[in-house]
Amino acid sequence: MGRGRVVVERIQNKINRQVTFSKRRSGLLKKAFELSVLCDAEIALIIFSSRGKLFQYSSTESGFVFVLKELCKVTISV
């Protein structure tokens, strides 16, 4: 038996919201890494917290700039 549906809405309690953000951020970064390894995909992930703190992940050694340049090429050519 699976879990029921979860209502997606803003968490009112600041502490609970921060804890949830930290856990979900970690999970999202882990999934981005797994996707890049399993599928040999180039991934760039940008996350800003509610306080404006930046969290980022890039699957390439050359980093974010390379992935963003590739994105610009694709976006412009379409």
Contacts in CASP RR format, 6 or more apart in sequence:
PFRMAT RR
TARGET T0000
AUTHOR 0000-0000-0000
METHOD contacts of the structure
MODEL  1
MGRGRVVVERIQNKINRQVTFSKRRSGLLKKAFELSVLCDAEIALIIFSS
RGKLFQYSSTESGFVFVLKELCKVTISV
10 17 0 8 1.000
11 17 0 8 1.000
11 20 0 8 1.000
17 50 0 8 1.000
21 49 0 8 1.000
21 50 0 8 1.000
25 47 0 8 1.000
25 49 0 8 1.000
25 55 0 8 1.000
28 45 0 8 1.000
28 47 0 8 1.000
29 45 0 8 1.000
29 55 0 8 1.000
29 57 0 8 1.000
32 43 0 8 1.000
32 45 0 8 1.000
32 57 0 8 1.000
32 59 0 8 1.000
33 57 0 8 1.000
33 59 0 8 1.000
35 41 0 8 1.000
35 43 0 8 1.000
36 42 0 8 1.000
36 43 0 8 1.000
36 59 0 8 1.000
41 59 0 8 1.000
42 59 0 8 1.000
42 60 0 8 1.000
42 66 0 8 1.000
42 67 0 8 1.000
42 70 0 8 1.000
43 57 0 8 1.000
43 58 0 8 1.000
43 59 0 8 1.000
43 67 0 8 1.000
44 56 0 8 1.000
44 57 0 8 1.000
44 58 0 8 1.000
44 59 0 8 1.000
44 63 0 8 1.000
44 64 0 8 1.000
44 67 0 8 1.000
44 68 0 8 1.000
44 71 0 8 1.000
45 56 0 8 1.000
45 57 0 8 1.000
45 58 0 8 1.000
46 54 0 8 1.000
46 55 0 8 1.000
46 56 0 8 1.000
47 54 0 8 1.000
47 55 0 8 1.000
47 56 0 8 1.000
48 54 0 8 1.000
48 55 0 8 1.000
49 55 0 8 1.000
56 64 0 8 1.000
58 64 0 8 1.000
58 66 0 8 1.000
58 67 0 8 1.000
59 67 0 8 1.000
60 66 0 8 1.000
60 67 0 8 1.000
END
